[in-house]
């Protein structure tokens, strides 16, 4: 899927594990609860793409995506995890 145009796509709960999304256009896509284990997002356009509760997404990649314009939404699962860590 190198260079794929997935702008505005609803990829909620999609299994994108081990998918190469290099240079893909994910602008405005919904990737909430998508499995991103070993997914390659190098140079993917992620401005306004929505993420949250993603399996396989490291903190480092999360920060990188935010810097590139991605939006991370609070989900009940992430809120509960955060409460356990902070509580």
Phi, psi and omega in degrees: 000023179301126178075011183295146175262099179245025182299131179075004183289145174267101182250025179304128178062016178289146175267097180255018181301136179061026179266139175266111178249032179301130179062015179287150175264105178251016182305130178064013178281154177255111180245024181296131180065016175286145176277113182248025179297122179059027176277135180263111181250022181300128177060016175288142176278114186239013182302126180065012172287140184257126179237164175163140179055047183262123175290134174085007182261116181286160176299321179298314179293322178302312179297319178298317180295320178298317178299333181268005173105003179289154179246127176253121182262143176287127176243161179306322180295316182288327178295317179294319178297317181296321179296320180295320181290314183280330185291000000 
